[in-house]
Amino acid sequence: MLNDSHASEPRFTGVLESEIKGVKAVDSDKLGFENGSRGLTYVIYSLPRCGSTSLAQALNRICPASCVIEPFNGNNYGGRYVNIVREQGLNAAMDILSEEATGIKHVWNKYGWPFAGGMGANDSILTWPKVKIVLLTRRNVLRRIISNEIAAQCRVYQPTTPSKIAVRMEYVFSPVDISKVKAIISDEAKVLDNRRARLVAAKQEWIEVHYESLYANSEPIRSRLDCFSEIARFLGYPKPLVFDDIIQQPTECTSEMLYRKIPNIGDVERECGAVETGFLFRS
């Protein structure tokens, strides 16, 4: 089995106060978004397993309910926005979201998910008029694919509770189809180049952020937190994030221990690991 649809995202864990010494908190009422202020101004546009949920949750901590998380995922909000798309079309759903939020977090894949019938709706969201785009990607494509496979197999998409973490650790995983892993890796650069070309052609205001800049354990904590703040400023939040009690240390969520629970993971590493697209067990 290999599933390249939505998967879980990294969680925030604690950060030692000494490691963020000198970082001052900012009151949320000074961030420039007045209560009740609406109008869709941005889309976090992400492949699965690129940290989009954690980013959206961080933005919602400094401005509650500003970012709607995956409105077009049928498992969310009782399918409300999916039903609007089916009955009235994407334009109607986006109009309603514009009345309810400042931004949306949207996860997609090359097959058109979460929509049926190809990439048309995903293309429209990517180039929606007058919105800024944060294109979230991942340098280590192999880890993205295998992390997504882990979540898809055990059906734990956000391991945020002890019970969900236990399910992942106790689950008996099936081997991964190496030929499909290779196919996804081969296509990823072309798929993302297509997204970038569409953004340029549409003259969209956009930035690209790599997962590793936000979550890689090899990156200094301050550097990762600064990256979050740069995104917030780009999206219109005029002040830094509140590091000490709103944004805690981001960390990679899928560990090597989980990777090794896949029976043929050694073969996956040998046949699919590469300097250009990443390894599972070495940086």
N, C-alpha and C positions, 0 to 999 in steps of 0.2 A: 504494500500500500504506500502511496505517496500522495500527500494532499498539500497543495500550495494555496489554500484559502486562509482565512483568518486564524491566527493563533494567539497565544498569550503574550503579554508584554512584561518587561522588567518591572520590579517593584522598587520603592524607595526603602532604604534601611537607614539606621541611625548614623549620624556623623559626629565625631568627637568635636566638642565645642572648641578645643584648642586648634583644630585644623581649619576653622573658619574665623579665627580671631580677626577682629577689625571689621567684619562685615556687619553693617547696621541694618536692622529691620525697618521696613517701610509699612506704614499703616495702609490697609487696603482701601480706605476711603480717600487716600491721597493719590491713587493710581490713575485718576483721570476718567474712569468709567463710572458714571453716576448710576445709582440704582434705577433700574427700569430702562436704561439706555439699550437700544436694540438696533438692528440693522446688520446684515451679514457682511463682514469685512474681510474674512479670511477663511481658508480651508487648509487644514493639515492633511496632506495627501500622501499616503504611506503604503508601501508594500507590507505584507504581514511580517511581524517580528522585527520591526524597526524602532520600537519604543514610542509609538504614537499615543498609546493610552496613558502612559506615565506623563508625557508632555501635556496632554489635554487635562489630566487631573491636576497638574501643577498650575496651569492657567486658571482652572476653576477654583483653586484655593485662593488665589489673589483677587479673583473677580468671580464670585459664585454664579454658576449657571451661564457663564459666558460662552462656553464651548460645548456643543451637543456631540456626544460620542457615538459615532457610527449610526446615524439615524436610518440608514438604508440597509442595515443588517436586520434581517427579519426576526432575529431573536431579541432585539432591543425594543423597548417602549411599546410592547404588545403588538409590534408590527404596524404601528400607527402610520409612520412615514412611508413604509413600503406600500400600504394600502392606498395612500394618497397618490403615489406614483402610478399604481395600477389603474386607479379609477379616474384620475384627473391629469396625470402626467408629471414629469420631473419639474417643470416650471412651477406648477402649483405647490409642490412640496417645498421647493426652495423659497418660494414666496412666504410660506408659513414659517419656515425656519428663520427667515429674515426678520419676522415679527417677534421671534422667541429668543434669539441668541445673537451673539456677536460673531461666532465662528462655528465650524463643524470639523470634526475629525473623521476622515474618510479613508477606509482601507479597501484596497482593490487588488486584483491580480490580472495577468495578461489575458485570461479567458473571459474577462468581463464581470467576474464576481465583484460585488454582490448582486449584480443585475443579470438577467437572462438576455440572450440575443446579441452577444458581442460587446465591444468596447464603447459603443455610442454614448451611453449615459456617463461612463467614466470620463470620456473625452470632454463632454459638456461641463462636468463639474470642474475638471482641470482648468478649463478656460472660461469659467463663469465670469461675466462682466463685473468689473470694479471690485474684485476680491484679490487679496494677496494670497500667494500659495507658498506653503512650506513643504517642499518635496523631501520626504524622509527616505533615505536609502541606507544600505549597509555595505561596507567595503568587503567584509567577510561573508561572501554569498553562501558558502558551504554551511557555516554556522546558522545562517538565517534559515536555510532549507531544512536542516536537521532539527533545529529548535521548533520549527513549524510542524514538522512530522511528529515530534514528541507530543506536542499539544493536541494534534489531530487524532493521534492514536488513543490517548488516554482521556480525551475529551475534557481536559482541564485547560482552559484558555487564559485564566488569570489566577495563578496560585497564591492567593492573598490570605488564605486561612490555613490553620494547621491541618484541617481535614483534607483540603485540596492538595496541599503539599504532600501529605501522606499517600494520597491516591497516586500521584506521580511517582513517588519513590517505590511504591509497592507494585506498580503496574508491570505486567509481563509484556514487553514490547515485541513486535514482529520485526523481521528483517526489512530493510529498506531496499527498494528497487533501484539499483545503482544506475541502470540505464536512464531512468527518469531523472535521477539527480543530475546526471551529466547533461541531459537535455535542458533542464531548468537553468543550470549554470551557463550553458552555451547561449541561451536566449536572453539572459538577464541584461547584459550590456546593451543589446539591440533594443530591448523593450524600454529601457530607461532613456536611451538616446532618443527614441520616439517621443517620450514624454517631454524631454527637454526641448526638442525641436518644436513641438506644439506650443509650448509656453513662449518660446521666442517668437514664433509666427503670430501668436495672438497678442504680442506685446504685453504680456502679463507681468505684473510685478511679483518676483519670486526669488526664493533662496533655496539652496539645497543643503541639507544637514545630514551628516552621516551618523548613524547609530553610535559608532565608536566614540565620536566626539562628546556624546552625552553619557554613555554608560560603560565604556571599556575600563576595566580595572587598571589597565596600564596608564590611563590618563590621570594627571593630578586632579584631586578633588576640586580645587579652585578653578582649574581650566574647564572642567565639566559644568560647574555652576555658572561660570561666565558665559558659556555657550547657551545655557538656558536663558540668561538675561538678554543676550543678543537677539534671540528669537522673540522674546517678549517685546523688546523695543521695536523690532521690525513690524510686529503685529499691532503696534499702537499703544502698548503699555509703557508709559513714559518713565517709569521708575524701575529699578532692579527688583528682582524677585526677593521675597523674604526668606533668606537662606536658612536662618537658624530655627524657624519653626514652621515654615510652609514648604520649602524645598529642602529635603534631606538628601543624603548621599545617594545618587543613583548607582545601581550596580547591575552587572549582567546576571540574569535570572536563571538561565539554563546552564548548569554546571557540567564539568567534564564527567562527573559521576553519572549524570543522567545520560549523556551521550553514550557512555560505555554500557548502558543497559540494553542498547540495541544490539542484537546478536552478531550482525555482520559489520559492525562499525569500523573495525580494523580495515576491512576491505574497502569501505567507503573512503576512509582517510587515504589509503594507498592509491586508489584509482581516481579519486576526485579532488584531493587536496592539491593546491597549486599556489605559488607565490601571488599570482594576480588576483585570485578569487578566494584565497584563504584556506587555512587548515583548521581542523577541530582541536588538535592537541598541542599546537605550537603557534606562536604569533608570527 
